[in-house]
């Protein structure tokens, strides 16, 4: 009898780039091996949100097609990322009477207390993606992580909620469906990157994941094993590129190459110049001018990041500091700059080696896509008797095609 192969898929829908990762799941150990990777430039999005359905739909289709060719699987379902400053982090609490037989806490009690904790606190046009119970209280027992099976009469919860605007989520879902992909789960990009780039020890001790994408930066703060806060600021690597193009009076394509090959986050007042060949022409630029432009934008970015850390009450108070992911994490000296700006230990994050056929898959720009693939595998791997066959998945939808607020919930 032929062994059924299992796979999981993550699609990172970024403003400038879509990345797709397909992982084969070992039937014995459950360990993933990346067997397909696809990358495609994206358009039709503004600051992480969909502005034109055709652009991201075409980018998803192109990235997925590349990953399918590499992996040998034909995919119609995946865990996808959501982004944008509409993502809001909120504290929630609530109390219910235990209704189970002999006052034993059952799963229905947890569902009821989640509803009580969120009703009236989350606007009607928002969808809950993350409900993270930090601690339960059962009568006089405090700091309970899982009260299932315990006995008591009064159950309370202290929780954290991450919600998104329903129209933005709906547009993202439609873009994926136009590319013939059913979203098995929708996960905040920063949470997905954290799944791939952070260790259990870091999540327990206290750490901030800072994912610097094309036009947004995701912040996810963890402590005591749970997500404590999430936010998105509307600045990313493309802002540095545009600043260089304007300040140096050059084309954005040249500015992008300058950023990647020569720019530095540390302003060292180097009077020397740098030469760059582009389209058979030599372009000369001042290093000090470049550094000054980059520093100005990074100062704004990390000032906004620090304000989010302050809102979370964690500014300068995270033992494991911050981990940088995203394409802009490659910028020379950015970890040192962030260390000085945030007053925390900072390092550039890298992903564990999952035996990929692509050499640079462990780089920080793939953290979100790999995290999505790992989450997809944990939700329940997709099955295929033979490479190339289609796995049909049942979508969880409510109210005219809207994703249920319970759809795709994930908590590390």
C-alpha positions in Angstrom: 0.0 0.0 0.0 1.5 3.3 -1.1 2.4 5.7 1.7 0.4 8.9 1.8 2.7 11.9 1.6 1.9 14.9 3.8 2.8 18.6 3.2 2.2 22.0 4.6 2.2 25.4 2.9 2.8 29.0 4.0 2.3 32.1 1.9 3.8 35.4 3.1 1.8 38.1 1.3 4.0 41.1 1.6 3.5 44.6 0.1 6.4 44.2 -2.3 7.0 40.5 -2.4 5.1 37.2 -2.0 7.0 34.2 -0.7 5.6 30.7 -0.7 7.1 27.7 1.2 6.0 24.1 0.8 7.2 21.6 3.4 7.1 17.8 3.3 6.1 16.4 6.7 7.8 13.3 7.9 5.2 10.7 8.7 7.2 9.3 11.7 8.8 12.3 13.3 6.5 15.1 12.1 9.5 17.1 11.2 9.2 19.4 8.1 11.6 19.5 5.1 11.2 22.4 2.8 10.9 21.0 -0.8 9.4 24.0 -2.6 10.0 27.7 -2.6 8.5 30.4 -4.7 9.0 34.2 -4.9 7.2 36.8 -6.9 7.1 40.6 -6.9 3.8 42.0 -5.6 1.8 45.1 -6.5 -1.7 46.3 -5.7 -1.0 46.6 -2.0 -0.4 49.7 0.2 1.3 49.4 3.6 0.3 45.8 3.9 -3.3 46.0 2.9 -4.9 45.1 -0.4 -5.6 48.1 -2.7 -6.2 46.2 -5.9 -7.2 42.5 -5.9 -5.5 41.6 -9.2 -1.9 42.5 -8.1 -1.6 40.2 -5.0 -3.7 37.5 -6.7 -1.2 37.4 -9.6 1.7 37.5 -7.2 0.3 34.6 -5.1 -0.4 32.6 -8.2 3.2 33.1 -9.6 4.9 32.4 -6.2 2.8 29.3 -5.7 3.4 28.0 -9.2 7.1 28.2 -8.7 6.9 26.4 -5.4 4.6 23.7 -6.9 7.1 23.1 -9.8 9.9 22.6 -7.3 8.0 20.4 -4.8 5.9 18.4 -7.2 2.7 19.1 -5.3 -0.3 20.9 -6.6 -1.6 23.0 -3.8 -5.0 24.6 -3.2 -4.9 25.5 0.5 -2.3 27.3 2.6 -1.8 29.4 5.8 -1.4 33.0 4.8 -0.1 36.2 6.4 -2.0 39.4 7.2 -0.3 42.8 7.6 -1.1 46.5 8.1 -1.5 49.1 10.8 -5.2 48.1 11.2 -3.9 45.2 13.3 -4.7 46.1 16.9 -3.7 44.6 20.3 -6.2 44.7 23.2 -6.4 43.5 26.7 -9.5 41.5 27.6 -10.9 39.8 30.8 -14.1 38.1 31.7 -15.9 35.8 34.2 -18.4 33.0 33.8 -20.1 30.4 36.1 -18.8 26.9 35.5 -21.6 24.9 33.9 -20.1 21.4 33.6 -21.3 18.4 35.6 -20.0 18.5 39.2 -18.7 22.1 38.3 -15.9 20.6 36.2 -14.4 23.0 33.7 -15.0 21.8 30.1 -14.2 23.3 26.7 -17.6 24.9 26.4 -16.7 27.0 29.5 -13.6 28.3 27.7 -15.6 29.2 24.6 -18.1 31.1 26.7 -15.5 33.0 28.7 -13.8 34.0 25.5 -17.1 35.4 24.2 -17.7 37.2 27.5 -14.2 38.7 27.5 -14.5 40.1 23.9 -18.1 41.0 23.4 -18.5 44.8 23.5 -14.7 45.4 23.6 -14.0 44.6 20.0 -15.9 46.8 17.4 -18.3 45.0 15.1 -16.2 45.6 12.0 -13.2 43.8 13.5 -12.3 40.1 13.4 -10.4 38.4 16.2 -7.4 36.5 15.0 -5.6 35.8 18.3 -7.2 35.2 21.7 -4.4 34.5 24.1 -5.4 33.6 27.6 -2.5 34.6 29.8 -4.0 33.1 33.0 -7.2 31.7 34.3 -8.5 32.1 37.9 -10.8 29.4 39.2 -12.4 30.4 42.5 -9.3 31.1 44.7 -6.8 29.4 42.4 -4.7 31.9 40.5 -2.3 31.7 37.5 -3.9 28.6 35.9 -2.7 27.9 32.3 -5.3 25.3 31.5 -8.3 24.8 33.8 -9.9 22.0 31.8 -10.8 19.1 34.1 -10.5 21.3 37.3 -13.5 21.8 39.6 -14.9 25.2 40.7 -17.8 27.5 40.4 -16.4 30.8 39.1 -14.0 31.0 36.2 -12.1 34.2 35.2 -9.6 34.9 32.5 -7.0 37.6 31.8 -6.3 37.6 28.1 -4.8 39.3 25.1 -6.7 39.8 21.8 -5.3 40.7 18.4 -8.0 41.9 15.9 -8.0 43.0 12.3 -10.5 45.1 10.2 -13.0 42.7 8.6 -12.9 44.5 5.1 -9.1 44.1 5.0 -9.3 40.5 5.9 -12.1 39.9 3.4 -10.0 41.5 0.6 -7.0 39.4 1.5 -9.1 36.2 1.4 -10.6 37.2 -2.0 -7.1 37.8 -3.4 -6.0 34.4 -2.3 -9.2 32.8 -3.7 -8.6 34.5 -7.1 -5.3 32.6 -7.1 -7.3 29.4 -6.3 -5.9 29.1 -2.8 -8.1 28.5 0.2 -6.8 30.2 3.4 -6.7 27.4 5.9 -5.6 29.9 8.5 -4.8 33.7 8.6 -1.9 34.7 10.9 -0.4 38.1 11.7 2.9 38.3 9.8 4.9 39.2 13.0 3.5 36.2 14.9 4.4 33.9 12.0 8.0 35.3 11.8 8.2 34.7 15.6 7.2 31.0 15.1 10.2 30.5 12.9 12.8 32.8 14.4 12.3 32.6 18.2 13.2 29.8 20.6 11.0 28.6 23.5 13.5 30.1 26.0 13.3 33.5 24.4 9.5 33.4 24.4 9.5 32.4 28.0 12.0 35.0 29.2 10.8 38.0 27.2 11.6 39.0 23.7 10.4 41.3 20.9 10.3 40.1 17.3 10.7 43.0 14.9 10.0 42.1 11.3 11.1 44.9 8.9 9.3 44.3 5.7 9.0 46.3 2.5 6.6 49.0 3.7 5.7 47.9 7.2 7.3 46.7 10.4 5.7 44.1 12.6 6.3 44.0 16.3 5.4 40.9 18.4 6.3 40.8 22.1 6.4 37.6 24.0 6.9 36.8 27.7 6.0 33.9 30.0 5.4 31.7 26.9 2.7 33.9 25.4 2.1 36.6 22.9 1.8 39.8 25.0 1.4 42.5 22.4 1.4 42.9 18.6 1.5 46.1 16.4 2.4 47.2 12.9 4.1 50.5 12.1 3.9 51.9 8.5 7.6 52.1 7.7 9.8 49.5 6.0 12.7 49.0 3.7 11.1 50.6 0.7 11.1 53.9 2.6 14.9 53.8 2.9 15.1 53.1 -0.8 12.9 56.0 -1.7 14.8 58.3 0.7 18.0 57.4 -1.0 16.5 57.9 -4.5 15.3 61.4 -3.5 18.3 62.4 -1.5 20.9 61.2 -4.0 18.8 62.2 -7.0 18.9 58.8 -8.6 16.6 56.1 -9.8 14.9 53.8 -7.3 16.5 50.8 -8.9 19.9 52.3 -8.3 18.9 53.3 -4.8 17.9 49.7 -4.0 21.2 48.4 -5.1 23.0 51.0 -3.1 21.0 50.1 0.0 21.7 46.4 -0.4 25.4 46.6 -1.4 26.8 49.7 0.3 24.4 51.4 2.8 25.0 51.1 6.5 22.9 51.8 9.6 25.9 53.3 11.4 26.8 56.8 10.4 30.6 56.9 10.3 31.1 60.1 8.4 33.3 58.4 5.8 34.3 61.0 3.3 35.0 58.4 0.6 32.7 57.7 -2.3 31.3 54.6 -3.8 30.8 53.6 -7.4 28.0 51.5 -8.7 27.6 50.1 -12.2 24.0 50.0 -13.5 22.9 49.6 -17.2 26.5 50.0 -18.3 26.9 53.3 -16.6 29.0 54.2 -13.6 27.3 56.1 -10.8 29.3 57.8 -8.0 27.8 58.6 -4.6 29.1 59.9 -1.3 29.2 57.4 1.6 28.5 60.1 4.2 25.4 61.3 2.3 24.1 57.8 2.1 24.7 57.1 5.8 23.0 60.3 6.8 19.9 59.5 4.7 19.7 56.0 6.1 20.2 57.1 9.7 17.4 59.7 9.5 14.9 57.0 8.4 16.0 54.4 10.9 15.7 57.0 13.7 12.1 57.5 12.8 11.5 53.7 12.4 13.0 52.7 15.8 11.4 55.7 17.5 8.0 54.3 16.4 9.0 50.8 17.5 10.1 52.1 20.9 6.7 53.8 21.4 5.0 50.4 20.8 7.3 48.8 23.3 6.3 51.6 25.8 2.6 51.0 25.1 3.2 47.3 25.9 5.1 48.3 29.1 8.2 46.4 27.9 10.6 49.3 26.7 14.1 48.3 27.9 12.6 45.5 30.0 13.0 42.4 27.8 15.8 40.0 29.0 16.2 38.4 25.6 16.1 41.8 23.8 14.9 42.0 20.2 15.3 39.8 17.2 15.2 41.4 13.7 13.7 39.6 10.7 12.6 40.7 7.2 14.6 41.8 4.2 15.8 45.0 5.8 17.5 43.0 8.6 20.3 42.5 6.1 21.2 46.2 6.3 24.8 46.6 7.5 25.0 47.5 11.2 21.3 47.5 11.8 21.5 45.3 14.9 24.0 47.6 16.5 21.9 50.6 15.6 18.7 49.0 17.0 20.6 48.1 20.2 21.5 51.8 20.8 18.0 53.0 19.8 16.0 50.5 21.9 18.3 50.0 24.8 18.1 46.2 24.4 20.2 43.4 23.2 19.5 43.0 19.5 20.5 40.3 17.0 19.5 39.4 13.4 17.2 36.4 13.4 17.9 33.2 11.4 15.7 30.2 10.8 16.6 26.6 11.5 17.8 24.6 8.6 14.9 22.6 7.3 16.9 20.9 4.5 15.6 23.2 1.8 16.6 22.9 -1.9 17.2 26.7 -1.8 20.4 28.0 -0.3 19.2 31.2 1.3 16.0 29.9 2.9 17.5 30.4 6.4 17.8 34.2 5.8 15.6 36.6 7.8 13.4 37.5 4.9 12.0 34.0 4.8 11.1 33.9 8.5 7.4 34.8 8.0 6.8 32.3 5.1 8.5 29.4 7.0 6.6 30.3 10.2 3.4 30.1 8.2 4.4 26.7 6.9 5.1 25.5 10.4 1.8 26.8 11.7 0.1 25.1 8.7 1.7 21.8 9.7 0.6 22.2 13.3 -3.0 22.9 12.2 -3.2 19.6 10.4 -1.0 18.6 7.5 -2.4 18.3 4.0 -2.4 14.9 2.3 -1.6 13.7 -1.1 -1.4 10.1 -2.4 0.8 11.2 -5.2 2.7 14.4 -6.0 0.6 16.6 -8.3 -2.8 15.5 -6.9 -5.0 18.2 -5.4 -5.9 18.3 -1.7 -9.4 19.7 -1.3 -10.0 21.5 1.9 -13.3 22.6 3.5 -13.2 26.4 4.2 -14.5 27.7 7.4 -16.7 30.6 6.4 -19.6 32.5 7.9 -22.0 35.3 6.9 -21.6 35.6 3.1 -18.0 34.3 2.8 -16.5 36.1 5.8 -13.9 34.2 7.8 -15.1 33.2 11.2 -13.4 35.0 14.1 -12.4 31.5 15.3 -10.9 30.6 11.9 -7.2 30.2 12.0 -6.5 31.1 15.6 -2.9 30.4 16.5 -1.0 30.8 19.7 2.6 29.9 20.3 
